[in-house]
Amino acid sequence: SFTIGKYGLGTLLSLGKLMAVFYITCLFFILVVLGAVLRFYGYSIFRLLSYLKEELLIVLGTSSSESALPRLMEKLEKAGCSKPVVGLVVPTGYSFNLDGTSIYLTMAAVFIAQATDTPLTLGNQLTLLAVLLISSKGAAGVTGSGFITLAATLPLVGNVPVAGVALILGIDRFMSEARALTNIIGNAVATVVVSGWENEIDKNEAKKYLG
């Protein structure tokens, strides 16, 4: 209501477009990018999603990727990934492999710049991208952490007004669901890939559940 009252009803359309583009980008990243990585190792992203459907529903309901952390580790071990690799890669990934949060931060920052008529040169955009990608490593896997990280990072860039985060406050909860889902799927794929690199995966079990 604050956003509509201050900026008008036309803001709803712009926010709707932002949400749609964000969801499409996350879906593309999961199915095409992560799917190609898994396919290179002989596994299917669709089989992985089906195998982790219960964990994904938990994440969807809580908007927090950390809520399914214990179950994710258990499932990956069952799928053939060695316990040492799972114990290292998954917890580390929750700090350094937050794909959904990285996508959200960059898209939200550019949206705020456009909405506030803040000019961004190519150099500004590259600087913004670099800073946000680095700051995303400090985001937690809980609801709203991406928004807090965005608000804390924008002042460091300089030319994007931090007050603009109020524009997306109303839809952050809905975008948080896609962020969390992308994060947990990215960590699952990373664990399978690292297990393959290190020859620490039971290929028979992996083929059974993910092939």
C-alpha positions as CSV (number, residue, x, y, z in Angstrom):
1,S,0.0,0.0,0.0
2,F,2.9,2.3,0.7
3,T,4.4,1.8,-2.7
4,I,1.0,2.2,-4.5
5,G,0.2,5.3,-2.5
6,K,3.6,7.0,-3.2
7,Y,4.2,5.8,-6.8
8,G,0.8,5.0,-8.2
9,L,-1.0,1.9,-9.5
10,G,1.4,1.6,-12.4
11,T,3.9,0.4,-10.0
12,L,2.0,-2.9,-9.6
13,L,2.5,-3.7,-13.3
14,S,6.3,-3.0,-13.0
15,L,6.5,-5.2,-9.9
16,G,4.6,-7.9,-11.6
17,K,7.0,-7.8,-14.5
18,L,10.0,-8.0,-12.1
19,M,8.5,-11.1,-10.4
20,A,7.8,-12.8,-13.7
21,V,11.3,-12.1,-15.1
22,F,12.8,-13.3,-11.8
23,Y,10.9,-16.5,-11.8
24,I,11.6,-17.2,-15.4
25,T,15.3,-16.5,-14.9
26,C,15.5,-18.9,-11.9
27,L,13.6,-21.6,-13.9
28,F,16.0,-21.1,-16.8
29,F,19.0,-21.3,-14.5
30,I,17.8,-24.5,-12.9
31,L,16.6,-26.4,-16.0
32,V,19.2,-25.2,-18.6
33,V,22.4,-24.3,-16.7
34,L,22.2,-26.7,-13.8
35,G,20.5,-29.3,-16.0
36,A,23.4,-29.1,-18.5
37,V,25.9,-29.6,-15.7
38,L,24.1,-32.6,-14.4
39,R,23.7,-34.1,-17.9
40,F,27.4,-33.8,-18.5
41,Y,27.9,-36.2,-15.6
42,G,25.1,-38.5,-16.8
43,Y,22.3,-37.5,-14.5
44,S,18.9,-35.8,-15.0
45,I,17.8,-32.5,-13.4
46,F,14.2,-33.7,-13.6
47,R,15.1,-36.9,-11.7
48,L,16.9,-34.9,-9.1
49,L,13.9,-32.6,-8.7
50,S,11.6,-35.5,-8.4
51,Y,13.9,-37.2,-5.8
52,L,14.0,-34.0,-3.7
53,K,10.3,-33.1,-4.1
54,E,9.6,-33.4,-0.3
55,E,12.5,-31.1,0.6
56,L,11.5,-28.6,-2.1
57,L,8.0,-28.5,-0.7
58,I,9.4,-27.7,2.7
59,V,11.5,-24.9,1.3
60,L,8.5,-23.6,-0.7
61,G,6.4,-23.5,2.5
62,T,9.0,-21.8,4.7
63,S,10.8,-19.7,2.1
64,S,14.0,-20.9,3.7
65,S,16.5,-23.3,2.2
66,E,18.0,-24.1,5.6
67,S,14.8,-25.6,6.8
68,A,15.5,-28.7,4.6
69,L,19.2,-28.9,5.3
70,P,19.3,-32.1,7.4
71,R,16.9,-33.9,5.0
72,L,18.9,-32.8,2.0
73,M,22.1,-34.2,3.4
74,E,20.4,-37.4,4.2
75,K,18.9,-37.7,0.7
76,L,22.2,-37.0,-1.1
77,E,24.0,-39.6,1.0
78,K,21.3,-42.1,0.1
79,A,21.8,-41.2,-3.6
80,G,25.4,-42.3,-3.5
81,C,27.3,-39.1,-2.5
82,S,29.9,-39.9,0.2
83,K,29.3,-38.5,3.7
84,P,32.5,-36.5,3.9
85,V,31.7,-34.7,0.6
86,V,28.1,-34.0,1.6
87,G,29.2,-32.8,5.0
88,L,31.6,-30.3,3.5
89,V,29.9,-29.1,0.3
90,V,26.3,-28.7,1.5
91,P,27.0,-26.5,4.6
92,T,29.6,-24.5,2.7
93,G,27.2,-24.0,-0.2
94,Y,24.7,-22.4,2.1
95,S,27.1,-19.6,2.5
96,F,29.0,-19.5,-0.8
97,N,26.7,-21.0,-3.4
98,L,23.5,-19.1,-3.1
99,D,22.5,-18.9,-6.8
100,G,19.0,-17.7,-6.3
101,T,20.2,-14.9,-4.0
102,S,22.8,-13.8,-6.5
103,I,20.1,-13.6,-9.3
104,Y,17.8,-11.7,-7.0
105,L,20.3,-9.1,-5.8
106,T,21.4,-8.1,-9.3
107,M,17.9,-8.0,-10.8
108,A,16.5,-6.0,-7.8
109,A,19.3,-3.5,-7.9
110,V,18.9,-2.8,-11.6
111,F,15.1,-2.6,-11.2
112,I,15.5,0.0,-8.4
113,A,18.0,2.0,-10.5
114,Q,15.5,2.1,-13.4
115,A,12.5,2.8,-11.2
116,T,14.3,5.8,-9.6
117,D,15.7,7.1,-13.0
118,T,19.3,6.5,-11.8
119,P,21.6,6.3,-14.8
120,L,24.0,3.3,-14.8
121,T,26.9,3.2,-17.2
122,L,28.4,-0.2,-18.2
123,G,31.1,0.4,-15.7
124,N,28.5,1.1,-13.0
125,Q,26.6,-2.1,-13.9
126,L,29.7,-4.3,-13.8
127,T,30.8,-2.8,-10.4
128,L,27.3,-3.3,-9.1
129,L,27.3,-6.9,-10.3
130,A,30.7,-7.7,-8.8
131,V,29.8,-6.1,-5.4
132,L,26.5,-7.9,-5.2
133,L,27.9,-11.2,-6.2
134,I,30.5,-10.9,-3.4
135,S,28.0,-9.7,-0.8
136,S,25.6,-12.5,-1.6
137,K,28.2,-14.9,0.0
138,G,27.3,-13.4,3.3
139,A,23.6,-13.9,3.0
140,A,21.9,-16.5,5.2
141,G,19.6,-19.1,3.9
142,V,16.6,-17.8,5.8
143,T,13.6,-15.7,4.8
144,G,14.3,-12.1,4.0
145,S,18.1,-12.4,4.1
146,G,18.4,-11.4,0.5
147,F,16.4,-8.2,1.0
148,I,18.6,-7.3,4.0
149,T,21.8,-8.0,2.1
150,L,20.5,-5.8,-0.8
151,A,19.7,-2.9,1.6
152,A,23.1,-3.2,3.2
153,T,25.0,-3.4,-0.1
154,L,23.4,-0.6,-2.2
155,P,25.1,2.2,-0.1
156,L,28.5,0.7,-1.0
157,V,27.8,1.1,-4.7
158,G,27.0,4.8,-4.3
159,N,24.8,5.8,-7.1
160,V,21.7,3.6,-6.5
161,P,19.5,5.1,-3.8
162,V,19.1,2.7,-0.9
163,A,15.6,4.1,-0.2
164,G,14.5,2.5,-3.4
165,V,14.4,-0.9,-1.6
166,A,11.0,0.2,-0.3
167,L,9.7,-0.4,-3.8
168,I,10.2,-4.1,-3.7
169,L,9.5,-4.7,0.0
170,G,5.9,-5.8,-0.7
171,I,6.9,-8.5,-3.1
172,D,10.1,-9.7,-1.5
173,R,8.2,-12.5,0.4
174,F,7.0,-14.0,-3.0
175,M,10.4,-13.7,-4.5
176,S,12.0,-15.3,-1.5
177,E,10.3,-18.6,-2.4
178,A,12.1,-18.7,-5.8
179,R,15.4,-17.7,-4.2
180,A,15.2,-20.5,-1.6
181,L,14.3,-23.1,-4.2
182,T,17.1,-22.1,-6.5
183,N,19.6,-22.1,-3.7
184,I,18.8,-25.6,-2.5
185,I,18.7,-27.1,-6.0
186,G,22.1,-25.4,-6.8
187,N,23.6,-26.9,-3.6
188,A,22.3,-30.3,-4.4
189,V,23.7,-30.2,-7.9
190,A,27.1,-28.9,-6.6
191,T,27.3,-31.8,-4.2
192,V,26.6,-34.4,-6.9
193,V,29.2,-32.7,-9.2
194,V,31.9,-32.5,-6.5
195,S,31.3,-36.1,-5.5
196,G,31.8,-37.0,-9.2
197,W,35.1,-35.0,-9.4
198,E,36.5,-36.7,-6.3
199,N,35.3,-40.2,-7.3
200,E,33.3,-40.2,-4.0
201,I,30.0,-41.3,-5.5
202,D,28.4,-44.7,-5.7
203,K,27.5,-44.6,-9.4
204,N,25.0,-47.4,-9.1
205,E,23.0,-45.7,-6.4
206,A,23.3,-42.3,-8.2
207,K,22.0,-43.8,-11.4
208,K,19.2,-45.5,-9.5
209,Y,17.9,-42.2,-8.1
210,L,19.3,-39.5,-10.5
211,G,20.0,-41.2,-13.8
